[in-house]
């Protein structure tokens, strides 16, 4: 079993900052990449940022320059530092991991349950 547990969401004023964390645990052979997606009411889930096991990053244009993704490979944990937040960033943020559980398995996507980020003003 693989579990992804997010933390760090909450309520913040426009212009403020939040730091999200996501820890992957369970039977994991290899992680290809981890990332963050978000979904606002009435909207489809969209990629926010992702990072490979080698450290290559990818950002949505809407967050580039404001958000920073990082990873601790030893702890299988990914972080999202969010600065200069605006009400348009309000959404449920979901952690994602692309991994294989055993050497003979293929890579699959796993998801956390989500953490709410609300930006006021």
Buried (B, 14 or more C-beta within 10 A) or exposed (E): EBEBBBEBBEEBEEEBEBBBBBBBEEEBEEBBBBBBBBBBEEEEBEBBBBBBBEEEBBBBEEBEEBBBBBBEEEEBBBBBBBBEBEEEBBBBBBBBBBBBBEEEEEBEEBBBEBBEBBBEE
